[in-house]
């Protein structure tokens, strides 16, 4: 009987731990990751351009990324909801308190969001920008953070974008493809902040 009770306690604690772990992934907030190609550190400020309070070194171990949840943006600055290091580097000190820098600010630089899962990247796949029948296929990028605004362009296949700003759960992204730069707003359900895996599409 004692063994059974002990087993139940262990299983319950593991379940609670797993539930807490999954709460670091949000479908109702913009998430992004810091590019593993960037070599500079990440400066954290109390307010935009005011009082730097911390600096995060670029991660060098394989399969380790800073994943940020972002709650607000202002003039090329992003407000932090939380930070975690994933999927490796579980022992990183940030993982013991992912909300340590909640409410603090970072510059919108080298922060990435992936789009799509596979296939050759094609940008600009609209039949007609004036036709609200819109795109042949792919992910639609809008001129404003609303689906009733004009379609700027669409993307087929896989592409990595840079986060510029947010509005609610919408992300304004910059994509560079074949020497051209594209900027537009993307719905949350198509944003992927995890370069080590694919992401679900939230309906």
C-alpha positions as CSV (number, residue, x, y, z in Angstrom):
1,X,0.0,0.0,0.0
2,X,2.8,2.4,0.9
3,X,4.5,1.6,-2.4
4,X,1.3,2.4,-4.3
5,X,0.9,5.7,-2.5
6,X,4.5,6.7,-3.1
7,X,4.2,5.8,-6.8
8,X,1.0,7.9,-7.1
9,X,2.8,10.9,-5.4
10,X,5.8,10.6,-7.8
11,X,3.5,10.4,-10.9
12,X,1.4,13.4,-9.7
13,X,4.5,15.5,-9.2
14,X,5.9,14.6,-12.6
15,X,2.5,15.5,-14.2
16,X,2.4,18.9,-12.4
17,X,6.0,19.6,-13.5
18,X,5.1,18.8,-17.1
19,X,2.0,21.0,-17.0
20,X,4.1,23.9,-15.7
21,X,6.6,23.3,-18.4
22,X,4.0,23.4,-21.2
23,X,2.8,26.8,-20.0
24,X,5.9,28.4,-21.4
25,X,4.4,28.0,-24.9
26,X,1.7,30.5,-25.7
27,X,-0.8,30.7,-28.6
28,X,-2.1,34.1,-27.4
29,X,1.1,36.0,-27.4
30,X,3.9,36.6,-29.9
31,X,7.0,34.5,-29.5
32,X,10.3,34.7,-31.2
33,X,13.9,33.3,-30.9
34,X,17.3,34.9,-30.9
35,X,19.2,34.0,-34.0
36,X,22.0,31.5,-33.4
37,X,24.0,33.2,-36.1
38,X,24.1,36.4,-34.1
39,X,27.4,36.8,-32.1
40,X,26.6,39.9,-30.1
41,X,25.1,39.8,-26.6
42,X,21.5,40.8,-25.9
43,X,21.2,43.9,-23.7
44,X,18.1,44.2,-21.5
45,X,16.8,47.6,-20.3
46,X,14.3,48.9,-17.8
47,X,12.8,51.1,-20.5
48,X,13.7,51.7,-24.1
49,X,17.2,53.3,-24.2
50,X,17.2,53.8,-20.5
51,X,19.2,52.0,-17.7
52,X,20.7,48.8,-19.1
53,X,20.2,46.2,-16.3
54,X,21.5,42.9,-17.8
55,X,23.3,41.4,-20.8
56,X,22.7,37.9,-22.1
57,X,25.7,36.2,-23.9
58,X,25.2,34.7,-27.3
59,X,24.6,30.9,-26.9
60,X,27.3,28.7,-28.4
61,X,26.2,25.2,-27.5
62,X,24.3,23.3,-30.2
63,X,20.5,23.1,-30.0
64,X,20.2,26.1,-27.6
65,X,18.1,29.2,-28.4
66,X,16.8,32.1,-26.4
67,X,13.0,31.9,-26.8
68,X,11.2,35.2,-26.0
69,X,7.6,35.9,-25.4
70,X,6.8,39.5,-26.3
71,X,3.9,41.5,-24.9
72,X,4.4,45.0,-26.4
73,X,6.5,47.0,-28.9
74,X,7.5,50.6,-29.2
75,X,9.8,52.4,-31.7
76,X,11.9,49.3,-32.5
77,X,11.9,48.0,-28.9
78,X,10.1,44.9,-27.6
79,X,8.7,44.3,-24.1
80,X,9.6,41.0,-22.6
81,X,7.0,38.6,-21.1
82,X,9.4,35.8,-20.4
83,X,12.7,34.2,-21.6
84,X,13.7,30.6,-21.7
85,X,16.5,28.6,-23.3
86,X,15.3,25.6,-25.4
87,X,15.4,22.8,-26.3
88,X,18.8,21.9,-24.8
89,X,20.7,23.8,-22.1
90,X,18.0,23.0,-19.5
91,X,20.5,24.0,-16.8
92,X,20.6,27.7,-18.0
93,X,19.8,29.9,-15.0
94,X,17.0,31.7,-17.0
95,X,15.0,28.4,-17.0
96,X,14.7,28.5,-13.2
97,X,12.8,31.9,-13.4
98,X,11.5,32.5,-16.9
99,X,9.7,35.7,-15.8
100,X,12.9,37.3,-14.3
101,X,12.9,40.0,-16.9
102,X,9.1,40.4,-17.4
103,X,8.3,44.0,-18.3
104,X,11.9,44.8,-19.4
105,X,12.8,45.8,-22.9
106,X,15.2,44.6,-25.7
107,X,15.9,46.0,-29.1
108,X,14.1,44.5,-32.1
109,X,17.2,43.0,-33.6
110,X,18.2,39.4,-34.5
111,X,14.9,38.1,-33.3
112,X,13.4,35.5,-35.6
113,X,10.1,33.8,-36.4
114,X,9.9,30.9,-38.8
115,X,7.2,30.5,-41.3
116,X,6.2,27.3,-43.1
117,X,7.5,23.8,-42.7
118,X,9.2,22.6,-45.9
119,X,9.6,23.3,-49.6
120,X,11.3,25.8,-51.7
121,X,10.8,29.4,-50.6
122,X,8.7,31.6,-52.9
123,X,7.7,35.2,-52.1
124,X,5.2,37.3,-53.9
125,X,2.8,34.5,-54.9
126,X,-0.3,36.7,-55.3
127,X,-2.5,36.4,-58.3
128,X,-3.6,40.1,-58.0
129,X,-3.0,42.4,-55.0
130,X,-6.3,44.2,-55.7
131,X,-8.3,41.0,-55.9
132,X,-9.6,40.0,-52.5
133,X,-9.7,36.5,-53.7
134,X,-6.0,36.9,-52.7
135,X,-3.4,34.3,-53.0
136,X,-3.0,31.0,-54.9
137,X,-1.5,29.5,-51.8
138,X,0.9,30.2,-49.0
139,X,1.0,32.5,-45.9
140,X,-0.6,35.9,-46.4
141,X,1.2,39.0,-45.1
142,X,-1.0,42.1,-44.6
143,X,-0.3,45.9,-44.8
144,X,-1.9,46.3,-41.3
145,X,-2.5,43.9,-38.4
146,X,-6.0,42.9,-39.7
147,X,-7.2,40.4,-42.2
148,X,-9.4,43.0,-43.9
149,X,-6.4,45.1,-44.8
150,X,-4.5,44.8,-48.2
151,X,-2.4,41.7,-48.8
152,X,1.3,42.9,-49.2
153,X,2.7,39.5,-50.4
154,X,2.5,35.8,-49.5
155,X,5.1,33.1,-48.9
156,X,5.2,29.5,-50.0
157,X,7.6,27.0,-48.5
158,X,9.9,27.7,-45.6
159,X,11.3,31.1,-44.7
160,X,12.9,32.7,-41.6
161,X,11.8,36.3,-40.8
162,X,12.9,39.0,-38.5
163,X,10.5,40.5,-35.9
164,X,10.1,44.3,-36.2
165,X,7.1,45.0,-33.9
166,X,3.9,43.5,-32.6
167,X,0.3,44.5,-32.3
168,X,-1.7,42.2,-30.0
169,X,-0.9,38.7,-31.4
170,X,0.1,40.0,-34.9
171,X,3.8,40.2,-35.8
172,X,5.3,42.7,-38.3
173,X,8.0,40.8,-40.0
174,X,10.9,41.4,-42.4
175,X,11.8,38.8,-45.0
176,X,14.9,38.9,-47.3
177,X,14.6,36.7,-50.3
178,X,16.6,36.8,-53.6
179,X,18.1,40.2,-52.8
180,X,14.7,41.8,-52.0
181,X,13.2,42.9,-48.7
182,X,9.5,42.3,-47.9
183,X,7.7,43.6,-44.8
184,X,4.2,42.7,-43.7
185,X,2.0,41.6,-40.8
186,X,1.4,37.9,-40.1
187,X,-1.3,36.3,-37.9
188,X,-0.3,34.5,-34.8
189,X,-1.4,31.1,-35.9
190,X,1.3,31.0,-38.6
191,X,4.2,32.2,-36.4
192,X,6.7,29.7,-35.3
193,X,9.3,30.6,-32.6
194,X,11.0,27.2,-32.4
195,X,13.7,26.6,-35.0
196,X,14.2,23.0,-33.7
197,X,10.7,21.8,-34.6
198,X,7.6,22.6,-36.6
199,X,4.7,24.5,-35.0
200,X,0.9,23.8,-34.9
201,X,-1.5,26.2,-36.6
202,X,-3.9,27.6,-34.0
203,X,-7.4,27.9,-35.3
